Amino acid sequence: MSKPLRIGMVGSGYMGKAHAIAYRNAMAAFEISSESLICDMLADATPELAKQKALELGFRRSTGDWRDMINDSDIDVIDICAPNFLHKDIALAAIAAGKHVYSEKPLALNSADAKRMTEAASLAGVSTLVGFNYIKNPTLQFIKQLIEQGDIGDLVHFRGVFNEDYLAQADLPFSWRLQQEFAGSGALNDLASHLVQLALHLMGPITELCADVKIVHKQRPLMDSNDRSGRDMGMVENEDQAHMMVRFANGAQGTLETSRVAWGRKNGLSFEITGTKGSLVFDQERLSEFSLYLAGDKPDRQGFKRILVGPEHPDYKAFCVSAGHGLGFNDMKAVEIRDLYEGLVNKRRLWPDFRAATQVNVILDQVIESHRRNAWVKIEQYDGDQ
């Protein structure tokens, strides 16, 4: 490309640091010149914090106001790693300024906001990408190939779980993640957004669902109080866990489960897919392997085979030339950065984009609606132009 792609990133917390690492890793793994992809500006809550984090994370400039970044003519891409409730305002401002947008998930607090963001991007003609990084894993890419090739036959059932324990302790402090105004839904937006997007990616559209949600720990100590005796408490407004039965457009059935209070689960994203000719089993906590059962094997040799991902599988060789050595979370983000860079350079549609992410928001909204109505609900198939 004639000019470098300059990145402006908002937020330097958990995901901001993951993105910063991924930019460096993508350059090394996929031979992207540091003169072609530039981490240019970092925005954070205060000028002091932004300056400090820019030095730590390798950004050339910093600002305490993300609007400065959006108004900077040198910035090409706005990378949103800010809390959920800021995604919409930052993205809409960036789109209005003609910037491409790379946002962490969930895209928005609800489907109405997500649709507005998608339609704005479509009208402005800017490209969008959303950070559903788990599908960028070489293991998941290979599983997708096996399904598309028909190796396990017609799809029959999907059983997926994404459980973690980051809020399992009942006396952890109250935070914005527990308030609908700032987080939207709870475990659904945080965790199930990944699981739903993965199910759509591997199984196809979800047409109906029936769901149940629950708040397990209804109160938590306020963060500005040292008193954990129960006198200064905040009321939890969104769900700790959710369960859903789903029906896919191809006739397959499924169950999806998520929890943020499941003791012992650190990155408990796992699934099992059953087909008419075999089955696949995957666990994100062992992300560089999966188990494959093929019914066509001889009866005395049938059984789940452990497949270790290696250089023969998609994108793995860019990181390591030896099978079984394994990749990590930040490597998946590096593949995502590669897709962002190559898509923009070659003027190809990025994926999953805002339209794809909006479909996830549509489904998550209907989980809450199904619980409210205690009934099966139909799922809109969003066909926005993005």
Secondary structure as GFF3:
##gff-version 3
##sequence-region A 1 386
A	DSSP	beta_strand	5	10	.	.	.	ID=ss1
A	DSSP	alpha_helix	14	29	.	.	.	ID=ss2
A	DSSP	beta_strand	37	43	.	.	.	ID=ss3
A	DSSP	alpha_helix	47	57	.	.	.	ID=ss4
A	DSSP	beta_strand	61	63	.	.	.	ID=ss5
A	DSSP	alpha_helix	66	70	.	.	.	ID=ss6
A	DSSP	beta_strand	77	80	.	.	.	ID=ss7
A	DSSP	three_ten_helix	84	86	.	.	.	ID=ss8
A	DSSP	alpha_helix	87	96	.	.	.	ID=ss9
A	DSSP	beta_strand	100	103	.	.	.	ID=ss10
A	DSSP	alpha_helix	111	124	.	.	.	ID=ss11
A	DSSP	beta_strand	128	130	.	.	.	ID=ss12
A	DSSP	three_ten_helix	133	136	.	.	.	ID=ss13
A	DSSP	alpha_helix	138	149	.	.	.	ID=ss14
A	DSSP	beta_strand	155	163	.	.	.	ID=ss15
A	DSSP	three_ten_helix	176	178	.	.	.	ID=ss16
A	DSSP	alpha_helix	180	183	.	.	.	ID=ss17
A	DSSP	alpha_helix	187	187	.	.	.	ID=ss18
A	DSSP	pi_helix	188	192	.	.	.	ID=ss19
A	DSSP	alpha_helix	193	203	.	.	.	ID=ss20
A	DSSP	beta_strand	206	214	.	.	.	ID=ss21
A	DSSP	beta_strand	219	221	.	.	.	ID=ss22
A	DSSP	beta_strand	233	235	.	.	.	ID=ss23
A	DSSP	beta_strand	241	248	.	.	.	ID=ss24
A	DSSP	beta_strand	253	259	.	.	.	ID=ss25
A	DSSP	beta_strand	268	275	.	.	.	ID=ss26
A	DSSP	beta_strand	278	283	.	.	.	ID=ss27
A	DSSP	three_ten_helix	284	286	.	.	.	ID=ss28
A	DSSP	beta_strand	289	294	.	.	.	ID=ss29
A	DSSP	three_ten_helix	299	301	.	.	.	ID=ss30
A	DSSP	beta_strand	305	308	.	.	.	ID=ss31
A	DSSP	three_ten_helix	316	318	.	.	.	ID=ss32
A	DSSP	alpha_helix	329	345	.	.	.	ID=ss33
A	DSSP	alpha_helix	354	373	.	.	.	ID=ss34
A	DSSP	beta_strand	377	378	.	.	.	ID=ss35
###
